[in-house]
Amino acid sequence: MEVPITQFRRNLFELLNKALEGAEIVVTHKGQRLKIVPEKQPSSRLSRITPMQVMVDESFDMNDPAFKAEWLAMMEKEWESDWDRDFGPAPSASTRPAVPPKATKS
């Protein structure tokens, strides 16, 4: 984006914020061109996240069958509650209509 010096003065902070976001700002003054760029490249929002240290016992085994069964049961319970909230209770096996067998070609 190229702007004359008068427009740059009027919109100084707006143009500087655009430059910080990664836009190239070129200001013309007395026939000279000046480029405004940030000292560092703009960082993504993801790069600004502060990492969090998570402490896990060294003896913890994520592949332990008991652990997997416990977590699977918790996830199924959450899925069922989400289903019930969104669509109402799921029909029980006794109230489901029987599915006729598919016809086979002879």
N, C-alpha and C positions, 0 to 999 in steps of 0.2 A: 504494500500500500504506500503510495507516494502522496505526500501532502505538503503544501506550502507552509512557510514558517508561521503565517498568521493563523491558519487553521490549527497548526500544532499548538500554538499558545492558547487558543480558545478551548481545545480539547486535550490538554496536556495529560491529565490523569487517565482519561479514557484510552488514549493512544498508548500510554505507557503500560497500562494493564493488558492491552492487546499484545504488545511486544512481549510481556512476561508470559503470556499464554502461547507464544510461539509465532505470532504474526511478524512479518518483516516490515518495519516502519522506516520509510525513507523521507527525510525532511529536506526540502530545497530552500536554500537561502543564498541570495546574491549569486545565483548560477551554480552554486556548489551543492553537492548532494551529501547528506549525512545519514548514515544507517544506524538505527537504534536496535540493538540486539541485547538480550540478557547475557550477563557474564557466564552463567551456567545454562545449559539446555533446560527447557521447561521439564519439570518432573511430572510424571503421571500421578494421579490420585493414589494409585496402588503403591507407588514407591514411597509415599509419605506416611504409610501406615507404620506405626511403631510395633516392632515384633514383640511378642509376648512369650516369656519363658514358661514352658509347661513342665511341671515336675511329675515324672512318672517313676514308680518304683522299678528298679532294674530287673526284678524278678517277675514283673508283669508279662504275661504271654497272651497276646491278642488272638492267637490261634487255639487257645484252650477251648475245648468243646463246651464246657460248662459256661464259660463267658459268652461264647457265640449263642448258645441256647437262650441265655438270660436276655441278651440284647435283642435277639430275634423276637422273643415274646413281647418285650417292651415296644418294639417297632410295630408289631402286628396290632397291639392294643391301640397305639396312636393312629395307625391307618384306619382301624375300625371306627374310632371316635371321629376322625375326620370324615369318613364315609357317612356315618350317622348324622353328623352335623350338616353335611352338604346335601345328602340324598334321602335321609331317613333311614330307619333300621333296615338292614339287609334281610331279605326273605329267608326263613329257615328252610332246611332241606325238605320238611314235610309239606310246606306250602308252595314249593316251586312246581311249576307245571312240568310234566314229564316230557322229555325230548324224544320225539319219535325217531326210530333208527333211520339212517339214510338209505334210500333205495339204491340197490346195486344194479348195474347194467348186466343183462344176460347175453 
